[in-house]
């Protein structure tokens, strides 16, 4: 028998649940009483408020707004519920690749990335998947899978990257990105020289919402230590999501949202960029290194 389907826990579902929970508390109503009034089980409403409901019924959202006397919020909640209930819409495309082309421990990051309004990225080792070209990505995935990956899997893996990259190229509200690369990420040979030249030229041609800076070898270690790669994700205040620091590891990923941790990583990024080349000088350096690969 197939294993039971895991309830989807995504940002839209958590947002919807938070709104419903806040409305109930504002109404001074217990979860058991609210569930009884809409003729649903307490566990069902509890899962809905936690963002863990396997199914979202629009009738339940309507009924809850009536019970809480918040019908003025109904239209907005219904729109959010439609997004949260969709398994194949643009906002939640990654579920199509769950358990295959997207590792289970990376799926949460992809959902956070898709909802972020701003990304702050430091990569001292390689080019982030959000900016990888096809040949660069395939060279990495072939090595990761010990050159045993078939063409079908490699195509799926790259399709995931293409879908992720839509957040920086979309016409409406593209995500703002501050990308800091170490020169080491440009010098490690991935694939072949042609692949590297193509990749560096691609970074130069990224849209204006992506600010790229390069930390050259001559900067040494501005912090006195090597902080490793990290990404800060910021969200619009209307989402209610906390700023999150994501640290990718070989054995697993870590997420932090405590204010003191976020502030430490912001300060770290600020100190690193203070030692980096300006955006204009960074592009010149990228062009120069790309020409070296083209020779």
C-alpha positions as CSV (number, residue, x, y, z in Angstrom):
1,X,0.0,0.0,0.0
2,X,1.3,3.5,-0.7
3,X,2.2,5.5,2.4
4,X,-0.3,8.1,3.4
5,X,0.2,11.5,1.8
6,X,2.0,13.9,4.1
7,X,0.0,17.1,4.9
8,X,1.4,20.0,3.0
9,X,3.1,22.6,5.2
10,X,3.7,25.7,3.1
11,X,3.9,29.4,3.7
12,X,0.4,30.1,2.3
13,X,-1.1,27.5,4.5
14,X,0.7,28.8,7.6
15,X,-0.3,32.4,6.7
16,X,-4.0,31.3,6.4
17,X,-3.8,29.4,9.6
18,X,-2.3,32.3,11.5
19,X,-5.0,34.6,10.3
20,X,-7.7,32.2,11.3
21,X,-6.2,31.6,14.7
22,X,-5.8,35.4,15.3
23,X,-9.4,36.0,14.3
24,X,-10.6,33.3,16.7
25,X,-8.6,34.7,19.6
26,X,-9.9,38.2,18.9
27,X,-13.4,36.8,19.1
28,X,-12.6,35.3,22.4
29,X,-13.6,31.8,21.3
30,X,-12.1,28.4,22.1
31,X,-11.0,26.2,19.3
32,X,-13.5,23.5,20.4
33,X,-16.4,26.0,20.4
34,X,-15.5,27.4,17.0
35,X,-15.2,23.9,15.5
36,X,-18.7,23.0,16.9
37,X,-20.3,26.1,15.4
38,X,-19.0,25.3,11.9
39,X,-19.9,21.6,12.4
40,X,-16.3,20.4,12.1
41,X,-14.1,18.4,14.4
42,X,-11.7,20.2,16.8
43,X,-8.7,18.4,15.3
44,X,-9.7,19.5,11.8
45,X,-9.8,23.2,12.8
46,X,-6.6,22.8,14.8
47,X,-4.8,21.4,11.7
48,X,-6.2,24.3,9.6
49,X,-4.8,26.8,12.1
50,X,-1.4,25.1,12.1
51,X,-1.2,25.1,8.3
52,X,-1.2,21.3,8.3
53,X,-4.7,20.6,6.8
54,X,-4.6,18.0,4.1
55,X,-7.6,19.7,2.4
56,X,-8.8,23.3,2.7
57,X,-12.6,23.8,2.2
58,X,-13.7,27.3,1.1
59,X,-17.0,26.7,2.9
60,X,-15.1,26.4,6.2
61,X,-13.3,29.7,5.6
62,X,-16.7,31.4,4.9
63,X,-18.3,29.8,8.0
64,X,-15.4,30.9,10.2
65,X,-15.6,34.5,9.0
66,X,-19.3,34.5,9.9
67,X,-18.7,33.0,13.3
68,X,-15.9,35.4,14.1
69,X,-17.9,38.3,12.6
70,X,-15.0,39.2,10.3
71,X,-16.8,38.9,6.9
72,X,-14.9,42.1,5.8
73,X,-11.8,39.9,5.6
74,X,-13.5,37.1,3.6
75,X,-12.3,38.0,0.1
76,X,-8.7,38.2,1.1
77,X,-8.8,35.0,3.1
78,X,-10.5,33.1,0.2
79,X,-7.7,34.2,-2.2
80,X,-5.1,33.1,0.2
81,X,-7.0,29.8,0.8
82,X,-7.1,29.2,-3.0
83,X,-3.3,29.5,-3.2
84,X,-2.8,27.4,-0.1
85,X,-5.1,24.7,-1.4
86,X,-3.4,24.5,-4.8
87,X,-0.9,21.7,-5.3
88,X,0.0,22.6,-8.9
89,X,-0.2,26.4,-9.1
90,X,2.8,28.6,-9.8
91,X,3.2,29.5,-6.1
92,X,3.7,25.8,-5.1
93,X,5.3,24.2,-8.2
94,X,7.9,22.4,-6.1
95,X,5.5,19.7,-4.9
96,X,5.6,18.2,-8.3
97,X,9.3,17.3,-7.7
98,X,9.0,16.3,-4.0
99,X,10.8,13.0,-3.1
100,X,12.8,13.1,-6.4
101,X,14.4,16.1,-7.9
102,X,14.0,18.1,-4.6
103,X,15.4,16.5,-1.5
104,X,13.0,16.4,1.4
105,X,15.3,18.5,3.5
106,X,15.5,21.2,0.8
107,X,11.8,21.5,0.1
108,X,11.2,23.9,3.0
109,X,13.9,26.2,1.7
110,X,12.4,26.3,-1.8
111,X,9.0,27.2,-0.4
112,X,10.6,30.0,1.7
113,X,12.6,31.2,-1.2
114,X,9.5,31.4,-3.4
115,X,7.7,33.6,-0.8
116,X,10.7,35.9,0.1
117,X,10.8,39.6,-0.9
118,X,14.5,39.9,-0.4
119,X,17.4,37.5,-0.4
120,X,20.9,38.1,1.0
121,X,23.3,35.5,-0.2
122,X,27.0,34.7,0.5
123,X,28.6,31.9,-1.5
124,X,32.3,31.4,-0.9
125,X,32.4,28.1,-2.7
126,X,30.2,27.9,-5.8
127,X,27.5,29.6,-7.7
128,X,24.1,29.4,-6.1
129,X,21.5,27.3,-7.9
130,X,19.4,30.4,-8.2
131,X,21.9,31.7,-10.8
132,X,23.3,28.6,-12.4
133,X,23.4,28.0,-16.1
134,X,22.3,24.6,-17.5
135,X,25.9,23.4,-18.2
136,X,27.2,24.5,-14.8
137,X,24.2,22.8,-13.0
138,X,24.6,19.6,-15.0
139,X,28.3,19.4,-14.2
140,X,27.6,19.7,-10.5
141,X,24.7,17.2,-10.5
142,X,26.6,14.7,-12.6
143,X,29.5,14.8,-10.0
144,X,27.1,14.6,-7.0
145,X,25.4,11.6,-8.5
146,X,28.8,10.0,-9.3
147,X,28.1,10.4,-13.0
148,X,25.3,7.8,-12.7
149,X,22.4,10.2,-13.2
150,X,20.5,9.6,-16.4
151,X,19.5,12.4,-18.7
152,X,15.9,12.4,-17.5
153,X,17.0,13.0,-13.9
154,X,19.4,15.7,-14.9
155,X,16.7,17.5,-16.9
156,X,14.4,17.4,-13.9
157,X,17.0,18.7,-11.6
158,X,17.7,21.6,-14.0
159,X,14.0,22.3,-14.4
160,X,13.8,22.8,-10.6
161,X,16.5,25.4,-10.9
162,X,14.7,27.1,-13.8
163,X,11.5,27.3,-11.7
164,X,13.4,28.7,-8.8
165,X,14.9,31.4,-11.0
166,X,11.6,32.8,-12.0
167,X,11.5,34.8,-8.7
168,X,14.3,37.0,-10.0
169,X,13.1,37.4,-13.6
170,X,9.3,37.8,-13.2
171,X,7.9,41.1,-14.2
172,X,5.7,41.6,-11.1
173,X,7.6,42.1,-7.9
174,X,10.8,40.3,-8.7
175,X,12.7,39.4,-5.5
176,X,15.5,41.8,-4.5
177,X,18.8,40.0,-4.2
178,X,22.2,41.0,-2.8
179,X,24.7,38.3,-3.9
180,X,28.2,38.2,-2.6
181,X,30.6,35.8,-4.2
182,X,34.1,34.8,-3.2
183,X,36.7,34.7,-5.9
184,X,37.1,31.1,-5.0
185,X,33.6,30.4,-6.4
186,X,34.8,31.7,-9.8
187,X,38.1,29.8,-9.8
188,X,36.9,26.3,-8.9
189,X,36.6,24.7,-12.3
190,X,33.1,23.3,-12.7
191,X,32.7,21.3,-16.0
192,X,35.2,22.9,-18.3
193,X,36.5,26.4,-19.1
194,X,33.7,27.1,-21.6
195,X,31.1,26.2,-18.9
196,X,32.8,28.6,-16.5
197,X,33.0,31.5,-19.0
198,X,29.3,31.1,-19.8
199,X,28.4,31.0,-16.2
200,X,30.3,34.2,-15.3
201,X,28.8,36.1,-18.3
202,X,25.4,34.9,-17.1
203,X,26.0,36.5,-13.7
204,X,27.0,39.8,-15.4
205,X,23.7,39.8,-17.3
206,X,21.5,39.3,-14.3
207,X,18.6,41.8,-14.0
208,X,19.0,45.0,-12.0
209,X,17.2,43.6,-9.0
210,X,20.2,41.4,-8.4
211,X,23.1,43.3,-6.9
212,X,26.4,41.3,-7.3
213,X,29.6,41.9,-5.5
214,X,32.9,40.0,-5.5
215,X,35.1,39.3,-2.5
216,X,38.6,39.0,-4.0
217,X,41.4,36.8,-2.7
218,X,43.3,40.0,-1.7
219,X,40.6,40.7,0.9
220,X,41.9,37.8,2.9
221,X,39.6,36.9,5.9
222,X,37.8,40.1,6.9
223,X,36.1,38.4,9.8
224,X,39.1,36.4,11.0
225,X,37.1,33.3,10.4
226,X,35.4,31.6,7.4
227,X,31.6,31.9,8.1
228,X,30.6,29.5,5.4
229,X,27.7,30.0,2.9
230,X,24.5,31.4,4.2
231,X,21.3,33.0,2.9
232,X,19.0,35.5,4.7
233,X,15.4,35.5,3.6
234,X,13.2,38.6,4.3
235,X,9.5,38.7,3.8
236,X,6.9,41.4,3.3
237,X,5.4,42.5,6.6
238,X,2.0,41.5,5.4
239,X,2.9,37.8,5.4
240,X,3.7,37.6,9.1
241,X,6.8,35.5,8.3
242,X,10.0,36.1,10.3
243,X,13.3,36.8,8.7
244,X,15.1,33.5,8.4
245,X,18.8,32.5,8.1
246,X,19.4,29.4,6.1
247,X,22.7,27.5,6.4
248,X,23.1,24.6,3.9
249,X,25.2,21.7,5.1
250,X,26.4,18.5,3.6
251,X,24.5,16.3,6.2
252,X,21.6,18.6,6.7
253,X,20.2,22.2,6.6
254,X,19.7,24.6,9.5
255,X,17.2,27.4,9.9
256,X,17.3,30.3,12.4
257,X,14.8,33.0,13.0
258,X,15.9,34.4,16.4
259,X,16.4,38.1,16.1
260,X,19.9,38.0,17.6
261,X,21.0,35.3,15.1
262,X,19.5,37.3,12.1
263,X,21.3,40.4,13.3
264,X,24.6,38.6,13.6
265,X,24.4,37.4,10.0
266,X,23.3,40.8,8.8
267,X,26.4,42.3,10.4
268,X,28.6,39.5,9.0
269,X,27.3,40.3,5.5
270,X,27.9,44.0,6.0
271,X,31.5,43.4,7.1
272,X,32.1,41.1,4.2
273,X,30.7,43.5,1.6
274,X,32.8,46.3,3.1
275,X,35.8,44.4,2.0
276,X,34.4,43.4,-1.4
277,X,34.7,45.2,-4.8
278,X,32.0,47.6,-5.8
279,X,29.2,46.2,-8.1
280,X,30.8,48.0,-11.1
281,X,34.3,46.7,-10.3
282,X,32.9,43.3,-9.6
283,X,31.4,43.1,-13.0
284,X,34.7,44.1,-14.5
285,X,36.5,41.4,-12.6
286,X,33.9,38.8,-13.7
287,X,34.5,39.8,-17.4
288,X,38.2,39.6,-17.0
289,X,38.0,36.1,-15.4
290,X,35.5,35.0,-18.1
291,X,38.0,36.1,-20.8
292,X,40.7,34.0,-19.1
293,X,38.4,30.9,-19.4
294,X,37.8,31.7,-23.1
295,X,41.5,31.7,-24.0
